[in-house]
Amino acid sequence: MLTLNAIIKEMKDIPVSRLEELYQFIHSLSTTTKHTESLRKKILSFGGAFSDLSSKDYSDFINQTKMTRTELFDRKIEL
């Protein structure tokens, strides 16, 4: 059975130039890191999505979005 000490002993022989790669690999094994990195990539994929809009159109879009949010989430609800 492999132990943490055996893994650490093997890691001592890894060249310094490959440590960053090892570090990235270790973090890729963590489910939290995978989820966070996946979410980050999805969010960044929207970068520049509105770059083809004029300043006026973008401003109108932002104002309309704010109004819609206000109407949807600032209303009185009877339970």
CORDA-V812527 format. One record per backbone hydrogen bond with DSSP energy under -1.0 kcal/mol. CO is the residue of the C=O (numbers start at 1). NH is the residue of the N-H. Records with the same first field share a line. If there is no record, write none. Layout:
CO = NH  NH
This chain:
3 = 7
4 = 8
5 = 9
6 = 10
7 = 11
8 = 12
10 = 13
11 = 14
15 = 18
16 = 19
18 = 22
19 = 23
20 = 24
21 = 25
22 = 26
23 = 27
24 = 28
30 = 34
31 = 35
32 = 36
33 = 37
34 = 38
35 = 39
36 = 40
37 = 41
38 = 42
39 = 43
40 = 44
41 = 45
43 = 46
44 = 47
46 = 49
48 = 51
50 = 53
54 = 58
55 = 59
56 = 60
57 = 61
58 = 62
59 = 63
60 = 64
61 = 65
62 = 66
63 = 67
64 = 68
65 = 69
66 = 70
67 = 71
68 = 72
69 = 73
70 = 74
